[in-house]
């Protein structure tokens, strides 16, 4: 009769965990971020209020004469909305990021480049 000792059970258990973990990762391999979308808006600096619908935002100053916005979306089970951006006076509206469903993940990051010296206020 063949018996499996505690050491063999441990090795077998680790093997099962590795197989299950690698299988879970394979399911996510197709969920890649969508291509970044970029748009520029004429703005002379001064002040800028960004309304960003609960998204992540990183603001950078540079030697530029306009506001440049790059949007990177990662969505699983949800559909990213088409960008509906607008700059009116000193308010940049970034719009809704994804559909309103409850199932799935939708995450967006905005990289916003502004002229040096621009005071930026972020609002959700």
Helices and strands as residue ranges (DSSP letters): H 6-28, E 37-42, E 47-51, E 56-62, E 66-76, E 86-88, E 91-93, E 105-115, E 119-123
